[in-house]
C-alpha cells in the first residue's frame, strides 16, 4: 500500500535515529533547514507555500513549531507511549496548542485560485501583509490540518529499539514504521530471550 506523505510527519521526522544508538536532529545546523526544504518542496507547494526559503530567523521558529507538533503527536498516540525522543521533554499540551496557533497566525494568508490554460485548478495560499515567518506559519497550518484530519487515527510511535519516529499504521498488524525496525525489534526480543537482559533502546 502506497503511503502518502504528510508535511507534519516530515517535520516531526527531522528528529530521527542516527544509526549509532543516538538521536540526530536534521535541523540542528543552519544549513539543515535549507536542505530539508528541498526535500519537502512538493509538499510545501501542495500546502500553498511554493518557493519556500529559509531566512536567518526562520530556523528557531520552525524548531518551536516542531516541538509543539511532537508534543501533540505524543498526545495523539496516548495512552500508548510517545516517541523515545520526546518522552522526557514534551511541552504541556495547552502550551503546544497555543504555540501552533500563534505560529499559524503569524503570517496571515488568503486563498487564491490558480487555473492555468493547460492545467488543473488549484488553490494557493498567498501571504497578506507583513508578519512573522511565512514558513513557520505554513508548517503550523500543516500540523493543524494533520492533527485534525482523518489520518491522525492511524498515528503510532514506533516502538523498535532506538527508533524515534511517528508513522501512519497501514494495516492491522503493523507495529513498526519500516521493515528494518521490525527486524531490529525481532533481534532484540531474540537476544532478550537468550541472554535474559533487555537490549538498550
PyMOL commands that set and color helices and strands:
alter all, ss='L'
color gray80, all
select helices_A, chain A and resi 7-12+30-39+41-46+58-77+93-105+134-147+150-154+179-195
alter helices_A, ss='H'
color red, helices_A
select strands_A, chain A and resi 15-17+23-25+109-114+122-127+155-157+166-168
alter strands_A, ss='S'
color yellow, strands_A
deselect
rebuild
show_as cartoon
